[in-house]
Amino acid sequence: MYKWLDQEEWNTFFKTYLSGKVKEIWESVFTMCNLFDDIANEIAPKKINVTYNQLEENNSLEVFKRCKLITKRCK
């Protein structure tokens, strides 16, 4: 993976590895979502000539946010 990511992206990707703590798991999920969004927006139009579906990405992120709220209520 390091072959395709610049140093900053690699460091961000590495932060997505989990420790097992719920708070850190959610931080990792959102870090990966943001990293995916950044890279997809860069690659989609320039390298594979497709339009990145930002609405789908926003809706998916909203699902994760709602799941996070639900898990907080279940404690």
N, C-alpha and C positions, 0 to 999 in steps of 0.2 A: 504494500500500500504506500509506503514511503516514497516509492519511485514516482508516484503521480501527484503527490501533495507537496506544496512548499512547506517550509519549516513551521510557519505559523499554523497552517492547516493541520500538519502532523501533530503539533503540540495540542491543538484543540481536540483532534481525534483521540489522542492518548488519554485525555481527561474523561472520555466516555467509559472507560473501564471501571467496573463497580467495586465498591468496598463491602457491600452487603447492608449498609445503613439506608433506611428508607429515604431520608432526606437527600442523601448523595445519589441514590438511584434516580430520583426525579430530576436532580440537577444534571445527571448524565443524559437522561432522555431528552431534556430540552437543549442541552449542548449539542447532541447529535442532530436533533431536528434543525437547529440553526446552522450547523455546519453543512448539512445536506442541502438546505435552502441556498446558502451562499455558493456552494460548488455547482449545484444544478442550474442556478441562474447564470453562472459563468459559462458552463459547458453547453447547455441546451441550445442557445442561439448561435454560438460561435463554432462549436465542434460537431454537433449532430443535426444542426439546422431544424430544430423544433422549438415551439413556443412552450415555455415552462408554465404550467397551470398554477398560478399563484393562488387562485381561489381554492383549489383543492388542497394546496399546502396549508392555507389559513384555516380551512375547515378541519383538516387533520390535526393541526396544532390545538385547535379548540377542543377536540375530543380528548386529547391528552390532558389539557387543563381541567376539564370536567372530571376526568378519572382521578386526577390528583386531589381535587376537592372531595370526591366521594371517599377516597381512602383516608382522608383526614377525619371525616365524620364517623368512620367505622372503628375508631380507637376506643 
